[in-house]
């Protein structure tokens, strides 16, 4: 027979589900505004069966389970890097009221004597200012648990959940050693990914400085090319010209890897080698883009004015046919470019 608390939760679960969804949307907006890219955001509202099982398993612990159980609404934010876990935590602390007695942040030292992989848990309420707004007033006093961890931490937790080895000290010594090695490898992976990002950021800053100083000797790659196009203003310039030529406006930058691929195929491997082509394109580029847009539109395709794509179109205009046909773009664009050259 269902208990009184089980029935009360069943009746109120829709409210927790709405709160969970609203909290996820709020976190997504905060991350976007904060410029933090994450791998995934998951959310769930505890099922009635899970609620009932928890109340039975911890019989006598809760005087009011609906008010005391903290994870009726729960979110998991999976970040790419450990530093982002800290940044996300700072956002949550700023924009929510954190229930610190029921929250915890873990570090390597905190886990030195136990098996497992760390993650941060925040039990939060909407801030007083936010619940003062009409659209949030119904969620006043409700709590959500937000777990924040990296992709590597999530991988560990997912496998650990399947293996169900919650206490490694109770395993045979050989399995303990193997699990410890895996845990260490994942932690090293987290550290190395973070180091790679730091090195990439530093290298990108170096490219920016070189371009600002008029040094275009850098090899073209996924870091040097955006620095060049942004610092010289060429990305914005060609996006505006493409719109004027009839390409569809877009907020996206386009496919950088396609542009780098075409440049390497054409043996334009340094920023200095690209400059003469771009200077020459000042004469004919806009007219060519206008003809390309018309040809593509006639074929039922509307190319967009994303700067990386626009520059790729210009480069393909004089590329060998075999390069055009091997390009990663949709077949319609390939055929439109060849049609403008009378090759189809």
C-alpha positions in Angstrom: 0.0 0.0 0.0 1.3 3.5 -0.9 2.3 5.5 2.2 0.9 9.0 2.9 4.2 10.6 1.9 4.3 8.6 -1.3 0.8 9.8 -2.2 1.8 13.4 -1.3 4.8 13.2 -3.5 2.8 11.8 -6.4 0.5 14.7 -6.1 3.3 17.3 -6.0 5.8 15.7 -8.4 4.6 17.8 -11.4 5.6 20.9 -9.5 9.1 19.5 -8.8 9.3 18.5 -12.5 8.5 22.0 -13.6 11.1 23.4 -11.1 13.7 21.0 -12.4 13.1 22.1 -16.0 13.1 25.8 -15.0 16.4 25.3 -13.1 18.0 23.6 -16.1 17.0 26.5 -18.4 18.3 29.0 -15.9 21.7 27.2 -15.6 21.9 26.9 -19.4 21.4 30.7 -19.7 24.0 31.4 -17.0 26.6 29.2 -18.7 25.9 30.9 -22.0 26.2 34.3 -20.5 29.4 33.3 -18.7 30.9 31.9 -21.9 31.3 28.4 -20.4 30.9 25.6 -22.9 30.0 22.3 -21.4 29.7 18.8 -22.7 26.2 18.1 -21.4 23.5 19.1 -18.9 21.3 16.3 -17.6 18.3 16.7 -15.3 15.8 14.4 -13.7 13.0 14.5 -11.2 13.0 11.6 -8.7 10.3 9.0 -9.6 7.6 8.2 -7.1 9.1 4.7 -6.7 12.5 6.0 -6.0 11.1 8.5 -3.5 9.2 5.8 -1.7 12.2 3.5 -1.6 14.5 6.2 -0.2 12.0 7.0 2.6 11.7 3.3 3.5 15.4 2.7 3.4 16.1 5.6 5.7 13.1 5.0 7.9 13.0 7.5 10.8 15.4 9.9 9.2 12.9 12.3 7.7 10.1 14.0 9.6 9.0 15.7 6.3 10.6 13.9 3.3 9.2 16.4 0.8 11.1 19.2 2.6 14.2 17.3 3.7 15.1 15.2 0.7 17.4 17.4 -1.3 17.5 15.6 -4.7 13.8 15.5 -5.7 14.9 17.8 -8.6 18.5 17.1 -9.7 20.8 18.3 -12.4 24.2 17.2 -13.6 26.5 19.6 -15.4 29.4 17.8 -17.3 32.3 20.2 -18.0 35.2 19.7 -20.2 38.0 20.9 -17.9 38.6 21.0 -14.1 38.9 24.8 -14.2 35.4 25.0 -15.7 34.1 23.0 -12.7 35.3 25.8 -10.5 33.9 28.5 -12.8 30.5 26.8 -12.8 30.6 26.5 -9.1 31.2 30.2 -8.8 28.2 31.0 -11.0 26.0 28.8 -8.9 27.1 30.4 -5.7 26.5 33.9 -7.3 23.0 33.3 -8.8 21.5 30.7 -6.3 21.1 30.5 -2.6 23.4 27.5 -1.7 22.4 25.2 1.1 25.9 24.7 2.3 25.2 22.2 5.1 23.9 19.8 2.4 26.5 20.8 -0.3 30.1 19.8 -0.7 33.0 20.6 -2.9 35.8 17.9 -3.1 39.4 18.1 -4.0 42.2 15.6 -4.3 43.1 15.9 -0.6 39.6 15.3 0.5 39.7 11.9 -1.3 43.2 10.8 -0.3 41.8 8.1 1.9 38.9 6.8 -0.1 38.3 5.2 -3.5 36.4 7.1 -6.1 36.5 10.1 -8.3 35.6 13.6 -7.1 32.8 15.9 -8.1 31.0 18.9 -6.6 27.5 18.8 -5.3 25.4 22.0 -4.7 22.0 22.0 -3.1 20.4 25.2 -4.2 17.3 27.4 -4.0 16.4 30.2 -6.3 17.6 33.5 -4.9 15.3 35.8 -3.0 15.4 38.3 -5.8 14.5 35.7 -8.4 11.5 34.2 -6.5 10.3 37.8 -6.2 9.6 37.7 -10.0 6.1 36.4 -10.9 7.3 33.6 -13.2 9.5 32.1 -10.4 7.3 32.8 -7.3 5.8 29.2 -7.4 9.2 27.7 -6.8 9.9 29.6 -3.6 11.6 27.3 -1.1 12.1 24.4 -3.5 15.6 22.9 -3.7 17.5 21.2 -6.4 20.8 19.3 -6.3 23.3 20.3 -8.9 26.3 18.0 -9.5 29.2 19.4 -11.4 32.1 17.2 -12.8 34.3 16.8 -15.7 33.9 14.4 -18.7 36.6 12.2 -17.2 35.0 12.2 -13.8 31.7 11.3 -15.4 33.3 8.4 -17.3 34.6 7.1 -14.1 31.3 7.4 -12.3 29.4 5.8 -15.1 31.6 2.7 -15.2 31.8 2.6 -11.4 28.0 2.6 -11.3 27.9 -0.4 -13.6 30.6 -2.3 -11.7 29.0 -1.4 -8.4 32.4 -1.4 -6.6 31.6 1.4 -4.1 34.2 0.3 -1.6 37.3 -0.9 -3.3 38.9 -1.9 0.0 36.6 -4.9 0.0 37.9 -6.2 -3.3 40.8 -8.6 -3.8 44.1 -6.8 -3.9 44.7 -7.3 -7.6 41.4 -5.7 -8.5 42.1 -2.8 -6.0 45.4 -2.1 -7.8 43.8 -2.2 -11.3 41.0 0.1 -10.2 43.4 2.5 -8.6 45.5 2.6 -11.8 42.3 3.5 -13.8 41.4 6.2 -11.4 44.9 7.7 -11.6 44.8 7.5 -15.4 41.6 9.4 -15.6 42.9 12.1 -13.2 46.0 12.4 -15.3 43.8 12.7 -18.4 41.9 15.6 -16.8 45.2 17.3 -16.0 46.6 16.8 -19.4 43.5 18.1 -21.2 43.6 21.2 -19.0 47.3 21.6 -19.8 46.6 21.3 -23.5 43.9 24.0 -23.3 46.3 26.3 -21.5 49.0 25.7 -24.0 46.6 26.3 -26.9 45.4 29.6 -25.3 49.0 30.7 -24.9 49.8 29.8 -28.5 46.7 31.6 -29.8 47.8 34.7 -27.8 51.2 34.5 -29.4 49.6 34.4 -32.9 47.5 37.4 -32.1 50.6 39.3 -31.0 52.5 38.4 -34.1 49.7 39.5 -36.4 49.4 42.8 -34.5 53.1 43.3 -35.1 52.8 42.5 -38.8 54.5 39.1 -38.6 52.6 36.7 -40.9 55.2 33.9 -41.0 53.2 31.5 -38.9 52.1 28.2 -40.4 48.3 28.0 -41.1 46.5 25.9 -38.6 43.3 25.9 -36.5 44.8 28.5 -34.1 46.8 30.8 -36.3 44.2 31.3 -39.0 41.3 32.6 -36.8 43.8 34.9 -35.1 44.9 36.3 -38.4 41.3 36.7 -39.8 40.0 38.3 -36.6 42.9 40.7 -36.0 43.0 41.9 -39.6 39.3 42.3 -39.7 39.1 40.1 -42.8 36.5 37.8 -41.2 34.0 40.5 -40.6 34.8 42.2 -44.0 34.1 39.2 -46.1 31.0 38.3 -44.1 29.6 41.7 -44.9 30.6 41.5 -48.5 29.0 38.1 -48.8 25.7 39.4 -47.4 25.8 42.2 -50.0 26.4 39.6 -52.7 23.3 37.7 -51.8 24.4 35.0 -49.4 22.2 34.3 -46.4 23.2 36.2 -43.2 24.2 33.9 -40.3 25.6 34.3 -36.8 28.0 31.3 -37.3 31.6 31.6 -38.3 31.5 28.5 -40.6 33.7 25.4 -40.9 37.2 26.4 -40.0 38.6 22.9 -40.6 37.3 23.0 -44.2 39.1 26.3 -44.8 42.3 25.0 -43.4 42.0 21.8 -45.5 41.5 23.7 -48.8 44.4 26.0 -48.0 46.7 23.0 -47.5 45.4 21.4 -50.6 46.3 24.5 -52.5 49.8 24.6 -50.9 49.0 27.9 -49.1 50.6 26.9 -45.8 51.5 30.2 -44.2 49.6 33.4 -43.4 52.1 35.3 -45.6 51.3 32.9 -48.6 47.5 33.6 -48.1 47.8 37.3 -48.3 48.4 37.7 -52.1 45.3 35.7 -52.8 43.2 37.8 -50.4 44.6 41.0 -52.0 43.7 39.8 -55.4 40.2 38.7 -54.3 39.5 42.4 -53.6 39.0 42.8 -57.4 36.7 39.9 -58.2 35.5 38.4 -54.9 32.1 40.1 -54.4 31.1 39.6 -58.0 32.0 36.0 -57.9 30.1 35.4 -54.6 27.0 37.1 -56.2 27.2 34.6 -59.2 27.8 31.7 -56.8 24.7 32.6 -54.7 22.5 32.9 -57.8 23.8 29.5 -59.2 23.3 27.8 -55.8 19.9 29.3 -55.3 18.8 28.0 -58.7 19.8 24.6 -57.5 17.7 24.9 -54.4 20.5 25.7 -52.0 21.1 28.9 -50.1 24.8 29.3 -49.0 25.3 31.3 -45.9 27.7 34.2 -45.3 29.8 32.5 -42.6 33.3 34.0 -43.0 35.2 30.8 -43.0 32.9 29.3 -45.6 33.0 32.4 -47.7 36.8 32.3 -47.9 36.6 28.6 -48.8 34.2 29.4 -51.7 36.7 32.0 -53.0 39.6 29.6 -52.8 37.7 26.8 -54.5 36.9 29.2 -57.4 40.3 28.6 -58.9 41.1 25.2 -57.4 41.6 22.1 -59.5 38.4 20.2 -60.1 39.6 17.2 -58.2 40.0 19.4 -55.1 36.6 20.9 -55.5 35.0 17.4 -55.8 36.9 16.2 -52.7 36.0 19.3 -50.7 33.8 18.6 -47.6 31.0 20.9 -48.7 27.6 19.8 -49.9 27.5 18.5 -53.5 25.3 21.4 -54.5 28.1 23.9 -53.8 30.7 21.8 -55.6 28.4 21.6 -58.6 27.6 25.3 -58.5 31.4 26.2 -58.4 32.1 23.9 -61.3 29.1 25.3 -63.3 30.4 28.8 -63.0 33.6 27.6 -64.7 31.6 25.7 -67.4 32.9 22.4 -66.2 29.5 20.7 -65.7 
